[in-house]
Amino acid sequence: FYDNLNFNTFWAKTDTLGSRGADMSYQTELDYSNDLWSLKVERLAVGANFNPEVGFIRRQGFKKLDGGVFYTWRPESFLKVQEMRPHITFSRFWDIDTGFIETSLVHMDNFWEFDDSSTAITAWNVRKEGVTREFTISGVPVLPGSYDWHELSLNYNSDNSAPKTVGFRLQKSGFFGGHLLQYGPTAGFRRGETLNARFSWTRNHIDLPMGAVVTNLASSRVAYNFSTRVFAQGLVQYNDSVNLWSVNLRLGWLQAA
């Protein structure tokens, strides 16, 4: 409707041999967006037996409510800020039968882009996680129950298009009845359009009711362009919580159609 307003909805039902009931899904979504403001409201439900036989369903048997308000501000003169994008979003998943809250997130964020093209993200999250089956985090068990906590995080990156770039991440939050402190630097460099490399390290101090653990994750991403048609990319990671090295290599050769 008009240039800025979009409305999307669907209703679907599947028929699977040996399964009856709880086989419907529906969605209603309303979006409004212009140069300064963006608003979104969505309602989604997927039955526990909904099975379209194609594609991929991340989860079943839930109802979801999702929404957000976004604003873009480009000040003429304010602390060397080129653009600010404050926003708040809300997302919640319920079990479709019992109404048990599986996941809930209120996200309050501001994206800062400065005149030198460096960026910063300041965020405050209010989270709720419903655990129905025991699981472990780096060997420490998390018992069933409902967990509420707050998260504060700060991310900073210098100009990603510069020959050298640096950044860091810091997060302090609750975590499944305990606490989490996460921090780590990033560094990168590029050589024209040929070589692009980025290195990062993240350290997690996890303190849970059933135990505490410290984990480290180191990763490197390297991309090399031999020409406009041939390139190589690589990702190497090490996770000390499970003593695991992982390597992903890709060679691309682009052909004309």
Buried (B, 14 or more C-beta within 10 A) or exposed (E): EEEEEEEEEEEEEBEEEEBEEBBBBBBBBBBBBEEEEBBBBBBBBBBBBBBBEEEEEEEBBBBBBBBBBBBBEEEEEEEEBBBBBBBBBBBBBBBBEEEEBBBBBBBBBBBBBBEEBBBBBBBBBBBBBBBEEEEEBBEBEBBEEEBEBEBEBBBBBBBBEBEEBBBBBEBBBBBBBBBBBBBBEBBBBBEEEEEBBBBBBBBBBBBBEBBEBEBEBBBBBBBBBEEEEEBEBBBBBBBEBEEEEEEEEEEEEEEEE
